[in-house]
Amino acid sequence: MIYSFGSGSADGVVPSAALVPGSSGDLYGTTYSGGTNGYGTAFELIPSGSGWTEQVIHSFTGSDGAGPYAPLIQMGGNLYGTTYRGGANSSASGSDGTAFELIPSGSGWNEQVIYNFAGGAADGANPQASLIPGSNGDLYGTTYRGGTSGVGTVFKIVP
């Protein structure tokens, strides 16, 4: 074992997605819940001489997404992912999810929502699979719900 998450802790709970290797031997991942706000985290595991150190690089707030379920992907030094719930189109009746980008900065990472899913016939909702990069930099993925029949969509995001 290289790291153990604490129950209800600020470092996140329920890491259900695969890890992504970084360029310097570090590993990136997400937790479905926990974190500062209880909506999940994106984290980095950094190798050190005595083992591994976990660092939360983003704690989701709900309005920027909640419940990241799929693995992150790395493109051009940035990390991209989706959240199953949360986002600008959340309401008491539903929570449709987001696509987001994590951008490294001198003092850590900055998160930017690149798409808020709206559900309904015209849009998808609740992405739970990983994004894949297109050769031109576009991102492709699927949603669990939404679309014309309400049972999911395939989408493209142009960052």
N, C-alpha and C positions, 0 to 999 in steps of 0.2 A: 504494500500500500504506500502511495506517495502523498496522499492528502485525504483527510476525513472531514466532511462538512458537519457542522454542528446543528442540532435541531433548532429551528426557528432563528438561526443566527444571521447576522448582518452579511456574512459571506455567501449566503444563498442556501437553498434547500432543493433537493430533487434534481440533480444534474442528469437529465435524461437523454441528452443529445451526445453524439460523438465529439471527440476533441479534434481540434485542428492544429497541426504543427506550425509553429512560427519559424521565422528565418534564423533565429539565434538559439534554437533548441527549446524555446518556451512552448507552452501549449495554451490554446484558447478554447473556452467553452461557455456554456450557459447553464443557469439553474432555472427551473420552472417557477419557483416561488422563493420566498425569503428575500434577503437583501434589506436595505434601509427602509424601504417602503412596503415590503411584503409582496411585490409584484415580479420578482425574479431579478437575476443579475447576468451580466457578461463578466467573465473573469479570465485572468491570466495565471498560469502556473509557471513559475520561474525557477529553473534549476540553480542550485547553489552547492557549495562544497559539502554541506551537511544534509542535503535533501532537496526539498522543494518548498517554495514560498507561494502562497496564493494571494493574489491581489485583485480586488473587485475593480473592474475598469468602467462599469456602468451599473447603476441600480435603477431599474425601471420605476416610473412614477404612476403608471396607469394611463395618464394622458399621452405618454409617448410609447405606450405598449405595455403588455403584461403577459406573463407566461410564455417566454421564449421556449419553444419546444424542439425546434430543428437545429442541426449543427450550423455554425457560422461558416462563411466562406471568406477567403482572403483574395483580394484583387488590388494590385498596385499599392500594397502596404496598408490598405484600409480593410476593415472587416464588415461584412454584410450579413444580415439575418432577418428573421421574421418573428413576430410575436403572435401567439394564437388569439389572445384577447387584447383588450385595451385599445387606445388610440382616440383620435378626435371624434369618431363616430360611435363612441360608446354611449349607451343609455341604460335605463333600468331594464329595458326589454332585450338588450343584447350588447355584445362587445365584439367587434369585428376584426380587430388585429391591425398590425402595421408591418411595413418593411422598413428597415433602418440601416444606417451606416455608422460605423464607429471610426473616427478619424484620429490618428495619433497626433498629439501636440506636445510641445515642450514640457507641459506640466501634467500630462496624462493622456486622456482620451476624451474627445467630444462626440456626443451622439447627435445624430440628425435623423428625423423621420423622413423617409423619402416617399412613403405612400401610406395613406390611411384607407383601409378597406371599408367599404360602405355597405356590403351585403346586398340583398335584393336581387332582382332580375338583371340589373345592369352591371353588377360588380360581384366579386367574390367575397368570401368572409372566412375567417379562421384558418389561415395558412398553418400547416403543421409539418410540411416537408422542407428540405433544404432548398435554397435558391441555387441555380446553376448559372454560370457566366456565359454569355454569348461571345462570339469572336469580336464583335464590335463594341463590347462593354455593356450591352443591355443585360438585364437580369431576367431569368425565367423561373416560374414556380407554379404551384398548384394551391388551391384552397379546398378546404373540407366542405364548405357550404357556399351558398350563393349561386348566381348565374340563373339562366332562364328556367331551369327545372328545380333550382334550390339545392342541388346536390353536388356543387363544386364547379371550379373553373380552372383553366390553364391561363396564366397571365404573363405579360411582359412589362417590365419597368425600364424606362430609359432614364438613368440617373442624371 
